[in-house]
Amino acid sequence: MEIDEESLKQVSAEKKLYSMLGIAAKGRRLVSGEFMTEKAVKEGKAFLCMVAEDASDNTKKMFRNMCEYYKVPFCCFSDKDTLGHWIGKEFRACLAVVDEGIAAAVGKYLGTLSVMIR
């Protein structure tokens, strides 16, 4: 069985991204849930906003528009259960990284996974 090197990079980047989110959550450099994420974006504390792919269309639209207005990078990635699991919660539809360095690292891994950041 031959292992595709590109697939291996994708899996590695995804694991690193989720680990980075877990570390950010433990270090209180990440907020989650609609209310806290919205508050962080509006107060200018968010450096990256992430919404789950399986979140409602209204939630995605609200955060996309809000992030565009407040000039916060925004992306749709993963699903609610996986995002919640990696940050130590039950499930989460949205989260915001409130640390610039961690947001840059997460953005790098998202780029490796070809996730569009707006």
PEFENWO-V724644 format. One record per residue. BURIAL is + if it has 9 or more other C-alpha atoms within 8 Angstrom, else -. Layout:
burial->BURIAL
burial->BURIAL
This chain:
burial->-
burial->-
burial->-
burial->-
burial->-
burial->-
burial->-
burial->+
burial->-
burial->+
burial->-
burial->-
burial->+
burial->+
burial->-
burial->+
burial->+
burial->+
burial->+
burial->+
burial->+
burial->+
burial->+
burial->+
burial->+
burial->-
burial->-
burial->-
burial->+
burial->+
burial->+
burial->+
burial->+
burial->+
burial->-
burial->+
burial->+
burial->+
burial->-
burial->+
burial->+
burial->-
burial->-
burial->-
burial->-
burial->+
burial->+
burial->+
burial->+
burial->+
burial->+
burial->+
burial->+
burial->-
burial->+
burial->-
burial->-
burial->-
burial->-
burial->+
burial->-
burial->-
burial->+
burial->+
burial->-
burial->+
burial->+
burial->+
burial->-
burial->+
burial->-
burial->+
burial->+
burial->+
burial->+
burial->+
burial->+
burial->+
burial->+
burial->+
burial->+
burial->+
burial->+
burial->+
burial->+
burial->+
burial->+
burial->-
burial->-
burial->-
burial->+
burial->+
burial->+
burial->+
burial->+
burial->+
burial->+
burial->+
burial->+
burial->-
burial->-
burial->+
burial->+
burial->-
burial->+
burial->+
burial->+
burial->-
burial->+
burial->+
burial->+
burial->+
burial->+
burial->-
burial->+
burial->-
burial->-
burial->-
